[in-house]
Amino acid sequence: MNESKNVSVSSDNSEMSSLLLGAGFALASLIILPALAQRVGLGSSLTIALRGALMRAANRV
């Protein structure tokens, strides 16, 4: 009985960490990346490509 509870808690922690990592990638691609790109002076096409790469990385998690 105790082992099943430990497995459940471990599964919940894994899901929460994946959710937080995905949310972090989404935040970075939608808010932080465009702000940094504007500050540095990157073109919009390069910014869109970087945003796409971050979103693909978020989907793999």
Secondary structure, DSSP 8 states (H G I E B T S, - for coil): -HHHHHHHHHHHHHHHHHHHHHHHHHHIIIIIHHHHHHHHT--HHHHHHHHHHHHHHHHH-
